[in-house]
Amino acid sequence: MRFKKVGLLMRIMITGETGYIANALAGYFHRKEYISYVQKKSIRYENLDKLNLSEYDVLIHPAAIVHRKETPENEEIYYSN
């Protein structure tokens, strides 16, 4: 993954706070000199309409729900995001 350095430092939010992909991405971006800020965040219980994304330049959304079958009882989990 390559980003063009444009003279400004980038601020990144990565969803899936405890996930493998989010942690790998955060580690990767922390080593880059053109990244000023990386935040990992769980959005599972967030109201996405009220989430303030204006302070970030990039949002990476690898968050996922795993190890749960899609059933009528947990339908909201699968279709709410």
N, C-alpha and C positions, 0 to 999 in steps of 0.2 A: 504494500500500500504506500503510495507516494503522494505527498501534498506539495504544491508549489509554495515556496517561501515568498511572501509578498511584503515583508517588512513589518507586518503586524503580528503580534502574538495571538494565537488562537485559544479560545476557551471551549472545552468539550464536556458535554454531559453524556454519560454512558448508563443506560438502564440495565437492570439485572444485577443489582449491587453485589450479590454473593455468587453469581454464576461464573463458570469457568471462562467463557468467552469475554465477559466484561472485565474480569481480572487480568486476562492476557492482554486485552486491548489497553487497559489502564497502564499496565507495566510498560508496554511498548511506547505509548504516548508520553509517559513520564520521562523517558530517555531522550526525547526530541527537544532541541533548543528553541524551536518555534512554537512550542505549546506552553502557555502560561498557567493553565489551570485545567485539571481533570477532576471531575466529580462523578463518582458512581452513585446511583440512586435507585432505590426500590420504588416502583410506581404501582405496586400491586393494590394498595389501598388509597391511592391518590385520586382526586377528582381531576381528570386530565384537562378539563376546561379551565380550571383555576391554576394550573401549573404555569409558573412564570418562566418561559424559555428565552426571554429577551436578553438575559445576561450571558447567553451562550452563543457561540458562532456555529457550533456543530452539535447535533444530537445523533447519537448512535444507539439504535434500539435492538440489541440482541436478546432482550429479556424474553423468557419463555416459561410456560408451565409444563413441567415434565412429570412423568411417572403417575399420571392421573388419566383414567379413561374418560372419554367424552360420553357423558350420560345426561339424561334430562335433569338429574339432581344438581349437576354442576355446570349446566349450560351457560350460566352467566359468566363464569370464569373464562370460557372459551370465546365468547362473542362480545365481551365488553371492551376489548382493547383494539 
